Amino acid sequence: MIPGMGGKGMNPKKMKQMMKQMGISVDEISDVEQVIIRTPDKDIVFNDANVSIMNAQGVDTYQIVGTPKEVAREVEIPEDDVRLVTEQTGVSEDKAKEALKNANGDLAEAIMQLSS
């Protein structure tokens, strides 16, 4: 049993005191507008985020509380790639861009799709 927890939960004041003794501090970041976590294929967006930072032994840990929304990331196609696919296959730039997007930017796959 943890001291101070008489079955009703810990007194917030006592909890802060114990955390301070252990060298742990927690701070809220106010006025957060948006948090975005970017991965290669999607973004995870929190528009209603509450963010707190916990510092324990010199290491900051960020906690995000909110409603996540996943947004697929669109593949960026360099103009050089579009030009190369156009030269190799003889198709229009628009068709080359579409083929590159369908192939997730893979030049060889896009050229093979258009050549068959």
Biopython code that builds the backbone (N, CA, C, O; Angstrom):
import numpy as np
from Bio.PDB.StructureBuilder import StructureBuilder

atoms = [
    (1, "MET", "N", (0.841, -1.185, 0.000)),
    (1, "MET", "CA", (0.000, 0.000, 0.000)),
    (1, "MET", "C", (0.881, 1.242, 0.000)),
    (1, "MET", "O", (1.899, 1.293, 0.690)),
    (2, "ILE", "N", (0.487, 2.220, -0.764)),
    (2, "ILE", "CA", (1.248, 3.464, -0.856)),
    (2, "ILE", "C", (0.767, 4.407, 0.240)),
    (2, "ILE", "O", (-0.436, 4.600, 0.410)),
    (3, "PRO", "N", (1.712, 5.003, 0.991)),
    (3, "PRO", "CA", (1.308, 5.920, 2.059)),
    (3, "PRO", "C", (0.468, 7.070, 1.525)),
    (3, "PRO", "O", (0.747, 7.614, 0.456)),
    (4, "GLY", "N", (-0.544, 7.428, 2.264)),
    (4, "GLY", "CA", (-1.381, 8.557, 1.884)),
    (4, "GLY", "C", (-2.546, 8.161, 1.002)),
    (4, "GLY", "O", (-3.385, 8.998, 0.668)),
    (5, "MET", "N", (-2.610, 6.880, 0.614)),
    (5, "MET", "CA", (-3.699, 6.436, -0.252)),
    (5, "MET", "C", (-4.656, 5.584, 0.566)),
    (5, "MET", "O", (-4.551, 4.357, 0.549)),
    (6, "GLY", "N", (-5.553, 6.181, 1.255)),
    (6, "GLY", "CA", (-6.488, 5.471, 2.110)),
    (6, "GLY", "C", (-7.667, 4.919, 1.350)),
    (6, "GLY", "O", (-8.787, 4.943, 1.860)),
    (7, "GLY", "N", (-7.455, 4.421, 0.144)),
    (7, "GLY", "CA", (-8.538, 3.853, -0.641)),
    (7, "GLY", "C", (-9.305, 4.894, -1.427)),
    (7, "GLY", "O", (-10.128, 4.540, -2.271)),
    (8, "LYS", "N", (-9.058, 6.169, -1.174)),
    (8, "LYS", "CA", (-9.794, 7.240, -1.849)),
    (8, "LYS", "C", (-8.936, 7.946, -2.889)),
    (8, "LYS", "O", (-9.407, 8.885, -3.531)),
    (9, "GLY", "N", (-7.720, 7.529, -3.067)),
    (9, "GLY", "CA", (-6.818, 8.239, -3.967)),
    (9, "GLY", "C", (-5.878, 9.105, -3.157)),
    (9, "GLY", "O", (-6.081, 9.332, -1.964)),
    (10, "MET", "N", (-4.855, 9.579, -3.826)),
    (10, "MET", "CA", (-3.842, 10.356, -3.129)),
    (10, "MET", "C", (-4.192, 11.840, -3.143)),
    (10, "MET", "O", (-4.691, 12.362, -4.140)),
    (11, "ASN", "N", (-3.933, 12.493, -2.057)),
    (11, "ASN", "CA", (-4.111, 13.921, -1.931)),
    (11, "ASN", "C", (-3.185, 14.602, -2.959)),
    (11, "ASN", "O", (-1.980, 14.351, -2.950)),
    (12, "PRO", "N", (-3.725, 15.458, -3.841)),
    (12, "PRO", "CA", (-2.898, 16.100, -4.865)),
    (12, "PRO", "C", (-1.704, 16.868, -4.282)),
    (12, "PRO", "O", (-0.624, 16.878, -4.872)),
    (13, "LYS", "N", (-1.896, 17.500, -3.143)),
    (13, "LYS", "CA", (-0.809, 18.246, -2.508)),
    (13, "LYS", "C", (0.311, 17.293, -2.088)),
    (13, "LYS", "O", (1.492, 17.577, -2.285)),
    (14, "LYS", "N", (-0.081, 16.161, -1.507)),
    (14, "LYS", "CA", (0.893, 15.157, -1.075)),
    (14, "LYS", "C", (1.603, 14.552, -2.292)),
    (14, "LYS", "O", (2.804, 14.286, -2.247)),
    (15, "MET", "N", (0.857, 14.339, -3.369)),
    (15, "MET", "CA", (1.442, 13.796, -4.595)),
    (15, "MET", "C", (2.495, 14.745, -5.147)),
    (15, "MET", "O", (3.577, 14.300, -5.531)),
    (16, "LYS", "N", (2.210, 16.024, -5.194)),
    (16, "LYS", "CA", (3.188, 17.009, -5.673)),
    (16, "LYS", "C", (4.433, 17.011, -4.793)),
    (16, "LYS", "O", (5.557, 17.098, -5.288)),
    (17, "GLN", "N", (4.221, 16.915, -3.495)),
    (17, "GLN", "CA", (5.332, 16.901, -2.546)),
    (17, "GLN", "C", (6.223, 15.679, -2.797)),
    (17, "GLN", "O", (7.448, 15.798, -2.818)),
    (18, "MET", "N", (5.610, 14.509, -2.988)),
    (18, "MET", "CA", (6.379, 13.290, -3.241)),
    (18, "MET", "C", (7.141, 13.377, -4.567)),
    (18, "MET", "O", (8.295, 12.958, -4.658)),
    (19, "MET", "N", (6.493, 13.918, -5.579)),
    (19, "MET", "CA", (7.154, 14.054, -6.881)),
    (19, "MET", "C", (8.342, 15.008, -6.790)),
    (19, "MET", "O", (9.389, 14.777, -7.395)),
    (20, "LYS", "N", (8.162, 16.075, -6.027)),
    (20, "LYS", "CA", (9.252, 17.033, -5.838)),
    (20, "LYS", "C", (10.436, 16.366, -5.137)),
    (20, "LYS", "O", (11.588, 16.597, -5.502)),
    (21, "GLN", "N", (10.149, 15.542, -4.134)),
    (21, "GLN", "CA", (11.203, 14.823, -3.418)),
    (21, "GLN", "C", (11.954, 13.870, -4.340)),
    (21, "GLN", "O", (13.154, 13.654, -4.168)),
    (22, "MET", "N", (11.251, 13.297, -5.322)),
    (22, "MET", "CA", (11.891, 12.366, -6.254)),
    (22, "MET", "C", (12.542, 13.088, -7.429)),
    (22, "MET", "O", (13.123, 12.444, -8.303)),
    (23, "GLY", "N", (12.452, 14.408, -7.461)),
    (23, "GLY", "CA", (13.062, 15.177, -8.544)),
    (23, "GLY", "C", (12.253, 15.171, -9.827)),
    (23, "GLY", "O", (12.810, 15.299, -10.917)),
    (24, "ILE", "N", (10.950, 15.026, -9.703)),
    (24, "ILE", "CA", (10.062, 14.998, -10.870)),
    (24, "ILE", "C", (9.218, 16.268, -10.871)),
    (24, "ILE", "O", (8.613, 16.635, -9.864)),
    (25, "SER", "N", (9.194, 16.932, -12.032)),
    (25, "SER", "CA", (8.333, 18.108, -12.154)),
    (25, "SER", "C", (7.446, 17.947, -13.385)),
    (25, "SER", "O", (7.858, 17.366, -14.389)),
    (26, "VAL", "N", (6.228, 18.467, -13.295)),
    (26, "VAL", "CA", (5.284, 18.406, -14.398)),
    (26, "VAL", "C", (4.788, 19.822, -14.669)),
    (26, "VAL", "O", (4.317, 20.512, -13.765)),
    (27, "ASP", "N", (4.900, 20.245, -15.927)),
    (27, "ASP", "CA", (4.430, 21.571, -16.336)),
    (27, "ASP", "C", (3.495, 21.425, -17.526)),
    (27, "ASP", "O", (3.696, 20.570, -18.388)),
    (28, "GLU", "N", (2.476, 22.266, -17.560)),
    (28, "GLU", "CA", (1.547, 22.298, -18.688)),
    (28, "GLU", "C", (2.036, 23.335, -19.696)),
    (28, "GLU", "O", (2.573, 24.373, -19.309)),
    (29, "ILE", "N", (1.851, 23.058, -20.984)),
    (29, "ILE", "CA", (2.115, 24.052, -22.020)),
    (29, "ILE", "C", (0.771, 24.686, -22.332)),
    (29, "ILE", "O", (-0.158, 24.003, -22.764)),
    (30, "SER", "N", (0.666, 25.985, -22.116)),
    (30, "SER", "CA", (-0.620, 26.650, -22.323)),
    (30, "SER", "C", (-0.764, 27.127, -23.773)),
    (30, "SER", "O", (0.224, 27.298, -24.486)),
    (31, "ASP", "N", (-1.984, 27.330, -24.180)),
    (31, "ASP", "CA", (-2.329, 27.867, -25.496)),
    (31, "ASP", "C", (-1.823, 27.022, -26.662)),
    (31, "ASP", "O", (-1.434, 27.568, -27.695)),
    (32, "VAL", "N", (-1.822, 25.698, -26.510)),
    (32, "VAL", "CA", (-1.425, 24.817, -27.612)),
    (32, "VAL", "C", (-2.528, 24.856, -28.664)),
    (32, "VAL", "O", (-3.695, 24.612, -28.356)),
    (33, "GLU", "N", (-2.156, 25.162, -29.904)),
    (33, "GLU", "CA", (-3.136, 25.236, -30.981)),
    (33, "GLU", "C", (-3.289, 23.902, -31.706)),
    (33, "GLU", "O", (-4.394, 23.494, -32.063)),
    (34, "GLN", "N", (-2.144, 23.227, -31.916)),
    (34, "GLN", "CA", (-2.187, 21.985, -32.675)),
    (34, "GLN", "C", (-0.898, 21.200, -32.454)),
    (34, "GLN", "O", (0.172, 21.789, -32.305)),
    (35, "VAL", "N", (-1.000, 19.864, -32.434)),
    (35, "VAL", "CA", (0.173, 18.993, -32.353)),
    (35, "VAL", "C", (0.097, 18.050, -33.547)),
    (35, "VAL", "O", (-0.943, 17.440, -33.795)),
    (36, "ILE", "N", (1.204, 17.929, -34.291)),
    (36, "ILE", "CA", (1.249, 17.053, -35.459)),
    (36, "ILE", "C", (2.394, 16.060, -35.283)),
    (36, "ILE", "O", (3.533, 16.454, -35.033)),
    (37, "ILE", "N", (2.088, 14.785, -35.412)),
    (37, "ILE", "CA", (3.098, 13.742, -35.420)),
    (37, "ILE", "C", (3.188, 13.262, -36.862)),
    (37, "ILE", "O", (2.210, 12.758, -37.413)),
    (38, "ARG", "N", (4.366, 13.417, -37.476)),
    (38, "ARG", "CA", (4.542, 13.047, -38.887)),
    (38, "ARG", "C", (5.252, 11.707, -39.005)),
    (38, "ARG", "O", (6.284, 11.472, -38.375)),
    (39, "THR", "N", (4.674, 10.828, -39.829)),
    (39, "THR", "CA", (5.307, 9.570, -40.180)),
    (39, "THR", "C", (5.454, 9.571, -41.697)),
    (39, "THR", "O", (4.887, 10.443, -42.355)),
    (40, "PRO", "N", (6.190, 8.631, -42.273)),
    (40, "PRO", "CA", (6.370, 8.644, -43.728)),
    (40, "PRO", "C", (5.069, 8.578, -44.532)),
    (40, "PRO", "O", (4.995, 9.137, -45.626)),
    (41, "ASP", "N", (4.039, 7.900, -44.002)),
    (41, "ASP", "CA", (2.820, 7.731, -44.787)),
    (41, "ASP", "C", (1.590, 8.460, -44.251)),
    (41, "ASP", "O", (0.558, 8.490, -44.921)),
    (42, "LYS", "N", (1.679, 9.053, -43.049)),
    (42, "LYS", "CA", (0.510, 9.762, -42.519)),
    (42, "LYS", "C", (0.932, 10.793, -41.480)),
    (42, "LYS", "O", (2.041, 10.746, -40.948)),
    (43, "ASP", "N", (0.030, 11.717, -41.205)),
    (43, "ASP", "CA", (0.177, 12.678, -40.115)),
    (43, "ASP", "C", (-0.898, 12.338, -39.081)),
    (43, "ASP", "O", (-2.020, 11.980, -39.437)),
    (44, "ILE", "N", (-0.543, 12.452, -37.801)),
    (44, "ILE", "CA", (-1.522, 12.297, -36.729)),
    (44, "ILE", "C", (-1.669, 13.688, -36.118)),
    (44, "ILE", "O", (-0.730, 14.222, -35.528)),
    (45, "VAL", "N", (-2.857, 14.263, -36.266)),
    (45, "VAL", "CA", (-3.101, 15.654, -35.904)),
    (45, "VAL", "C", (-4.019, 15.731, -34.684)),
    (45, "VAL", "O", (-5.080, 15.109, -34.649)),
    (46, "PHE", "N", (-3.589, 16.506, -33.684)),
    (46, "PHE", "CA", (-4.392, 16.792, -32.503)),
    (46, "PHE", "C", (-4.738, 18.282, -32.549)),
    (46, "PHE", "O", (-3.862, 19.126, -32.357)),
    (47, "ASN", "N", (-6.007, 18.611, -32.801)),
    (47, "ASN", "CA", (-6.418, 20.013, -32.834)),
    (47, "ASN", "C", (-6.881, 20.508, -31.470)),
    (47, "ASN", "O", (-6.997, 21.715, -31.255)),
    (48, "ASP", "N", (-7.145, 19.588, -30.550)),
    (48, "ASP", "CA", (-7.653, 19.955, -29.222)),
    (48, "ASP", "C", (-6.703, 19.467, -28.129)),
    (48, "ASP", "O", (-7.143, 19.029, -27.066)),
    (49, "ALA", "N", (-5.415, 19.544, -28.392)),
    (49, "ALA", "CA", (-4.425, 18.922, -27.512)),
    (49, "ALA", "C", (-4.174, 19.691, -26.222)),
    (49, "ALA", "O", (-4.142, 20.922, -26.195)),
    (50, "ASN", "N", (-3.997, 18.911, -25.147)),
    (50, "ASN", "CA", (-3.457, 19.419, -23.886)),
    (50, "ASN", "C", (-2.095, 18.752, -23.751)),
    (50, "ASN", "O", (-1.999, 17.525, -23.792)),
    (51, "VAL", "N", (-1.048, 19.543, -23.590)),
    (51, "VAL", "CA", (0.307, 19.007, -23.563)),
    (51, "VAL", "C", (0.955, 19.323, -22.224)),
    (51, "VAL", "O", (0.924, 20.459, -21.751)),
    (52, "SER", "N", (1.546, 18.287, -21.621)),
    (52, "SER", "CA", (2.294, 18.499, -20.389)),
    (52, "SER", "C", (3.687, 17.895, -20.564)),
    (52, "SER", "O", (3.885, 16.941, -21.315)),
    (53, "ILE", "N", (4.644, 18.487, -19.843)),
    (53, "ILE", "CA", (6.028, 18.024, -19.880)),
    (53, "ILE", "C", (6.391, 17.548, -18.487)),
    (53, "ILE", "O", (6.264, 18.286, -17.510)),
    (54, "MET", "N", (6.848, 16.297, -18.407)),
    (54, "MET", "CA", (7.309, 15.759, -17.139)),
    (54, "MET", "C", (8.826, 15.645, -17.227)),
    (54, "MET", "O", (9.361, 15.019, -18.142)),
    (55, "ASN", "N", (9.512, 16.256, -16.265)),
    (55, "ASN", "CA", (10.964, 16.168, -16.213)),
    (55, "ASN", "C", (11.345, 15.290, -15.043)),
    (55, "ASN", "O", (11.033, 15.598, -13.893)),
    (56, "ALA", "N", (12.030, 14.181, -15.345)),
    (56, "ALA", "CA", (12.495, 13.263, -14.314)),
    (56, "ALA", "C", (13.955, 12.947, -14.604)),
    (56, "ALA", "O", (14.281, 12.397, -15.656)),
    (57, "GLN", "N", (14.822, 13.292, -13.678)),
    (57, "GLN", "CA", (16.252, 13.050, -13.789)),
    (57, "GLN", "C", (16.837, 13.625, -15.072)),
    (57, "GLN", "O", (17.679, 12.996, -15.714)),
    (58, "GLY", "N", (16.387, 14.824, -15.444)),
    (58, "GLY", "CA", (16.932, 15.527, -16.594)),
    (58, "GLY", "C", (16.366, 15.110, -17.939)),
    (58, "GLY", "O", (16.818, 15.610, -18.969)),
    (59, "VAL", "N", (15.403, 14.219, -17.963)),
    (59, "VAL", "CA", (14.803, 13.756, -19.209)),
    (59, "VAL", "C", (13.376, 14.298, -19.299)),
    (59, "VAL", "O", (12.568, 14.095, -18.393)),
    (60, "ASP", "N", (13.076, 14.991, -20.404)),
    (60, "ASP", "CA", (11.731, 15.514, -20.626)),
    (60, "ASP", "C", (10.883, 14.479, -21.353)),
    (60, "ASP", "O", (11.309, 13.895, -22.349)),
    (61, "THR", "N", (9.677, 14.263, -20.837)),
    (61, "THR", "CA", (8.706, 13.387, -21.480)),
    (61, "THR", "C", (7.461, 14.221, -21.747)),
    (61, "THR", "O", (6.912, 14.847, -20.840)),
    (62, "TYR", "N", (7.021, 14.221, -23.009)),
    (62, "TYR", "CA", (5.847, 14.992, -23.392)),
    (62, "TYR", "C", (4.631, 14.075, -23.413)),
    (62, "TYR", "O", (4.685, 12.963, -23.939)),
    (63, "GLN", "N", (3.526, 14.559, -22.832)),
    (63, "GLN", "CA", (2.279, 13.803, -22.839)),
    (63, "GLN", "C", (1.245, 14.633, -23.582)),
    (63, "GLN", "O", (1.040, 15.809, -23.280)),
    (64, "ILE", "N", (0.599, 14.009, -24.556)),
    (64, "ILE", "CA", (-0.428, 14.672, -25.361)),
    (64, "ILE", "C", (-1.761, 14.018, -25.044)),
    (64, "ILE", "O", (-1.901, 12.798, -25.131)),
    (65, "VAL", "N", (-2.733, 14.830, -24.678)),
    (65, "VAL", "CA", (-4.078, 14.335, -24.429)),
    (65, "VAL", "C", (-5.004, 15.082, -25.375)),
    (65, "VAL", "O", (-5.014, 16.313, -25.405)),
    (66, "GLY", "N", (-5.782, 14.333, -26.146)),
    (66, "GLY", "CA", (-6.693, 14.957, -27.099)),
    (66, "GLY", "C", (-7.250, 13.918, -28.042)),
    (66, "GLY", "O", (-7.081, 12.717, -27.829)),
    (67, "THR", "N", (-7.912, 14.377, -29.081)),
    (67, "THR", "CA", (-8.519, 13.489, -30.061)),
    (67, "THR", "C", (-7.668, 13.484, -31.328)),
    (67, "THR", "O", (-7.584, 14.499, -32.019)),
    (68, "PRO", "N", (-7.036, 12.349, -31.642)),
    (68, "PRO", "CA", (-6.192, 12.304, -32.837)),
    (68, "PRO", "C", (-7.015, 12.125, -34.106)),
    (68, "PRO", "O", (-8.070, 11.491, -34.098)),
    (69, "LYS", "N", (-6.511, 12.693, -35.191)),
    (69, "LYS", "CA", (-7.116, 12.514, -36.502)),
    (69, "LYS", "C", (-5.979, 12.126, -37.442)),
    (69, "LYS", "O", (-4.989, 12.849, -37.550)),
    (70, "GLU", "N", (-6.115, 10.995, -38.118)),
    (70, "GLU", "CA", (-5.080, 10.543, -39.045)),
    (70, "GLU", "C", (-5.345, 11.117, -40.429)),
    (70, "GLU", "O", (-6.465, 11.058, -40.936)),
    (71, "VAL", "N", (-4.298, 11.672, -41.034)),
    (71, "VAL", "CA", (-4.391, 12.256, -42.361)),
    (71, "VAL", "C", (-3.310, 11.619, -43.222)),
    (71, "VAL", "O", (-2.126, 11.684, -42.890)),
    (72, "ALA", "N", (-3.721, 11.000, -44.336)),
    (72, "ALA", "CA", (-2.740, 10.374, -45.229)),
    (72, "ALA", "C", (-1.848, 11.451, -45.839)),
    (72, "ALA", "O", (-2.320, 12.522, -46.218)),
    (73, "ARG", "N", (-0.561, 11.155, -45.927)),
    (73, "ARG", "CA", (0.386, 12.101, -46.530)),
    (73, "ARG", "C", (0.492, 11.812, -48.011)),
    (73, "ARG", "O", (0.554, 10.659, -48.437)),
    (74, "GLU", "N", (0.512, 12.874, -48.781)),
    (74, "GLU", "CA", (0.638, 12.725, -50.213)),
    (74, "GLU", "C", (2.113, 12.688, -50.585)),
    (74, "GLU", "O", (2.920, 13.455, -50.060)),
    (75, "VAL", "N", (2.447, 11.794, -51.488)),
    (75, "VAL", "CA", (3.828, 11.651, -51.927)),
    (75, "VAL", "C", (4.210, 12.867, -52.766)),
    (75, "VAL", "O", (3.489, 13.246, -53.690)),
    (76, "GLU", "N", (5.359, 13.479, -52.433)),
    (76, "GLU", "CA", (5.847, 14.611, -53.230)),
    (76, "GLU", "C", (6.652, 14.063, -54.393)),
    (76, "GLU", "O", (7.581, 13.277, -54.208)),
    (77, "ILE", "N", (6.285, 14.486, -55.590)),
    (77, "ILE", "CA", (6.936, 13.999, -56.805)),
    (77, "ILE", "C", (7.822, 15.104, -57.375)),
    (77, "ILE", "O", (7.313, 16.143, -57.796)),
    (78, "PRO", "N", (9.147, 14.894, -57.395)),
    (78, "PRO", "CA", (10.057, 15.892, -57.967)),
    (78, "PRO", "C", (9.844, 16.028, -59.480)),
    (78, "PRO", "O", (9.542, 15.050, -60.164)),
    (79, "GLU", "N", (10.003, 17.231, -59.981)),
    (79, "GLU", "CA", (9.828, 17.496, -61.414)),
    (79, "GLU", "C", (10.807, 16.681, -62.266)),
    (79, "GLU", "O", (10.473, 16.278, -63.380)),
    (80, "ASP", "N", (12.004, 16.441, -61.745)),
    (80, "ASP", "CA", (12.981, 15.634, -62.482)),
    (80, "ASP", "C", (12.455, 14.225, -62.717)),
    (80, "ASP", "O", (12.675, 13.647, -63.781)),
    (81, "ASP", "N", (11.760, 13.669, -61.726)),
    (81, "ASP", "CA", (11.191, 12.329, -61.871)),
    (81, "ASP", "C", (10.082, 12.322, -62.919)),
    (81, "ASP", "O", (9.980, 11.393, -63.720)),
    (82, "VAL", "N", (9.255, 13.364, -62.907)),
    (82, "VAL", "CA", (8.173, 13.472, -63.891)),
    (82, "VAL", "C", (8.774, 13.552, -65.286)),
    (82, "VAL", "O", (8.305, 12.889, -66.212)),
    (83, "ARG", "N", (9.807, 14.360, -65.431)),
    (83, "ARG", "CA", (10.462, 14.541, -66.727)),
    (83, "ARG", "C", (11.057, 13.211, -67.218)),
    (83, "ARG", "O", (10.925, 12.870, -68.394)),
    (84, "LEU", "N", (11.701, 12.473, -66.333)),
    (84, "LEU", "CA", (12.309, 11.198, -66.706)),
    (84, "LEU", "C", (11.251, 10.192, -67.157)),
    (84, "LEU", "O", (11.436, 9.509, -68.164)),
    (85, "VAL", "N", (10.143, 10.096, -66.419)),
    (85, "VAL", "CA", (9.070, 9.171, -66.796)),
    (85, "VAL", "C", (8.467, 9.584, -68.133)),
    (85, "VAL", "O", (8.167, 8.731, -68.968)),
    (86, "THR", "N", (8.289, 10.884, -68.341)),
    (86, "THR", "CA", (7.752, 11.389, -69.605)),
    (86, "THR", "C", (8.675, 11.028, -70.765)),
    (86, "THR", "O", (8.213, 10.583, -71.816)),
    (87, "GLU", "N", (9.981, 11.220, -70.572)),
    (87, "GLU", "CA", (10.959, 10.905, -71.627)),
    (87, "GLU", "C", (10.990, 9.411, -71.926)),
    (87, "GLU", "O", (11.090, 9.019, -73.089)),
    (88, "GLN", "N", (10.908, 8.582, -70.908)),
    (88, "GLN", "CA", (11.021, 7.129, -71.082)),
    (88, "GLN", "C", (9.763, 6.506, -71.691)),
    (88, "GLN", "O", (9.842, 5.495, -72.389)),
    (89, "THR", "N", (8.600, 7.116, -71.425)),
    (89, "THR", "CA", (7.343, 6.486, -71.849)),
    (89, "THR", "C", (6.610, 7.260, -72.939)),
    (89, "THR", "O", (5.765, 6.689, -73.629)),
    (90, "GLY", "N", (6.910, 8.543, -73.111)),
    (90, "GLY", "CA", (6.238, 9.350, -74.124)),
    (90, "GLY", "C", (4.854, 9.818, -73.715)),
    (90, "GLY", "O", (4.103, 10.294, -74.566)),
    (91, "VAL", "N", (4.484, 9.700, -72.432)),
    (91, "VAL", "CA", (3.163, 10.155, -71.980)),
    (91, "VAL", "C", (3.233, 11.624, -71.549)),
    (91, "VAL", "O", (4.313, 12.207, -71.453)),
    (92, "SER", "N", (2.066, 12.204, -71.294)),
    (92, "SER", "CA", (2.016, 13.603, -70.840)),
    (92, "SER", "C", (2.543, 13.708, -69.404)),
    (92, "SER", "O", (2.656, 12.707, -68.695)),
    (93, "GLU", "N", (2.861, 14.933, -68.995)),
    (93, "GLU", "CA", (3.339, 15.162, -67.632)),
    (93, "GLU", "C", (2.281, 14.764, -66.601)),
    (93, "GLU", "O", (2.608, 14.202, -65.555)),
    (94, "ASP", "N", (1.024, 15.055, -66.897)),
    (94, "ASP", "CA", (-0.054, 14.713, -65.963)),
    (94, "ASP", "C", (-0.140, 13.198, -65.750)),
    (94, "ASP", "O", (-0.293, 12.732, -64.621)),
    (95, "LYS", "N", (-0.042, 12.430, -66.855)),
    (95, "LYS", "CA", (-0.090, 10.967, -66.723)),
    (95, "LYS", "C", (1.140, 10.446, -65.989)),
    (95, "LYS", "O", (1.049, 9.491, -65.218)),
    (96, "ALA", "N", (2.289, 11.073, -66.229)),
    (96, "ALA", "CA", (3.523, 10.659, -65.541)),
    (96, "ALA", "C", (3.393, 10.920, -64.044)),
    (96, "ALA", "O", (3.761, 10.066, -63.237)),
    (97, "LYS", "N", (2.873, 12.095, -63.661)),
    (97, "LYS", "CA", (2.670, 12.417, -62.243)),
    (97, "LYS", "C", (1.712, 11.437, -61.596)),
    (97, "LYS", "O", (1.962, 10.968, -60.485)),
    (98, "GLU", "N", (0.628, 11.123, -62.270)),
    (98, "GLU", "CA", (-0.371, 10.195, -61.732)),
    (98, "GLU", "C", (0.248, 8.806, -61.529)),
    (98, "GLU", "O", (0.020, 8.162, -60.505)),
    (99, "ALA", "N", (1.029, 8.356, -62.509)),
    (99, "ALA", "CA", (1.673, 7.039, -62.394)),
    (99, "ALA", "C", (2.669, 7.028, -61.244)),
    (99, "ALA", "O", (2.753, 6.037, -60.519)),
    (100, "LEU", "N", (3.420, 8.100, -61.061)),
    (100, "LEU", "CA", (4.379, 8.194, -59.954)),
    (100, "LEU", "C", (3.655, 8.203, -58.611)),
    (100, "LEU", "O", (4.121, 7.580, -57.656)),
    (101, "LYS", "N", (2.528, 8.898, -58.525)),
    (101, "LYS", "CA", (1.759, 8.903, -57.275)),
    (101, "LYS", "C", (1.224, 7.509, -56.974)),
    (101, "LYS", "O", (1.266, 7.061, -55.828)),
    (102, "ASN", "N", (0.721, 6.821, -58.000)),
    (102, "ASN", "CA", (0.199, 5.460, -57.806)),
    (102, "ASN", "C", (1.301, 4.494, -57.389)),
    (102, "ASN", "O", (1.046, 3.508, -56.698)),
    (103, "ALA", "N", (2.537, 4.788, -57.819)),
    (103, "ALA", "CA", (3.673, 3.924, -57.496)),
    (103, "ALA", "C", (4.433, 4.426, -56.271)),
    (103, "ALA", "O", (5.545, 3.972, -56.001)),
    (104, "ASN", "N", (3.834, 5.366, -55.527)),
    (104, "ASN", "CA", (4.474, 5.953, -54.335)),
    (104, "ASN", "C", (5.859, 6.511, -54.631)),
    (104, "ASN", "O", (6.774, 6.394, -53.816)),
    (105, "GLY", "N", (6.004, 7.115, -55.799)),
    (105, "GLY", "CA", (7.267, 7.766, -56.159)),
    (105, "GLY", "C", (8.310, 6.838, -56.751)),
    (105, "GLY", "O", (9.413, 7.287, -57.061)),
    (106, "ASP", "N", (8.000, 5.554, -56.919)),
    (106, "ASP", "CA", (8.948, 4.572, -57.457)),
    (106, "ASP", "C", (9.030, 4.743, -58.979)),
    (106, "ASP", "O", (8.076, 4.439, -59.695)),
    (107, "LEU", "N", (10.184, 5.235, -59.468)),
    (107, "LEU", "CA", (10.373, 5.516, -60.893)),
    (107, "LEU", "C", (10.192, 4.263, -61.748)),
    (107, "LEU", "O", (9.440, 4.281, -62.723)),
    (108, "ALA", "N", (10.870, 3.189, -61.391)),
    (108, "ALA", "CA", (10.818, 1.961, -62.207)),
    (108, "ALA", "C", (9.404, 1.432, -62.299)),
    (108, "ALA", "O", (8.961, 1.032, -63.376)),
    (109, "GLU", "N", (8.688, 1.425, -61.187)),
    (109, "GLU", "CA", (7.320, 0.906, -61.192)),
    (109, "GLU", "C", (6.418, 1.768, -62.054)),
    (109, "GLU", "O", (5.586, 1.244, -62.795)),
    (110, "ALA", "N", (6.572, 3.097, -61.965)),
    (110, "ALA", "CA", (5.751, 4.013, -62.769)),
    (110, "ALA", "C", (6.019, 3.802, -64.257)),
    (110, "ALA", "O", (5.083, 3.766, -65.055)),
    (111, "ILE", "N", (7.272, 3.665, -64.630)),
    (111, "ILE", "CA", (7.614, 3.454, -66.042)),
    (111, "ILE", "C", (7.057, 2.118, -66.515)),
    (111, "ILE", "O", (6.537, 2.032, -67.627)),
    (112, "MET", "N", (7.154, 1.084, -65.701)),
    (112, "MET", "CA", (6.627, -0.230, -66.087)),
    (112, "MET", "C", (5.109, -0.184, -66.259)),
    (112, "MET", "O", (4.569, -0.802, -67.177)),
    (113, "GLN", "N", (4.420, 0.547, -65.380)),
    (113, "GLN", "CA", (2.953, 0.665, -65.482)),
    (113, "GLN", "C", (2.550, 1.321, -66.808)),
    (113, "GLN", "O", (1.608, 0.897, -67.478)),
    (114, "LEU", "N", (3.291, 2.359, -67.156)),
    (114, "LEU", "CA", (2.945, 3.110, -68.369)),
    (114, "LEU", "C", (3.391, 2.427, -69.653)),
    (114, "LEU", "O", (2.850, 2.701, -70.724)),
    (115, "SER", "N", (4.366, 1.548, -69.553)),
    (115, "SER", "CA", (4.906, 0.869, -70.732)),
    (115, "SER", "C", (4.125, -0.381, -71.090)),
    (115, "SER", "O", (4.250, -0.882, -72.207)),
    (116, "SER", "N", (3.324, -0.895, -70.171)),
    (116, "SER", "CA", (2.625, -2.152, -70.462)),
    (116, "SER", "C", (1.297, -1.938, -71.144)),
    (116, "SER", "O", (0.598, -2.903, -71.450)),
]
sb = StructureBuilder()
sb.init_structure("model")
sb.init_model(0)
sb.init_chain("A")
sb.init_seg("    ")
for serial, (resi, resn, name, xyz) in enumerate(atoms, 1):
    if name == "N":
        sb.init_residue(resn, " ", resi, " ")
    sb.init_atom(name, np.array(xyz, "f"), 0.0, 1.0, " ", f" {name:<3s}", serial, name[0])
structure = sb.get_structure()
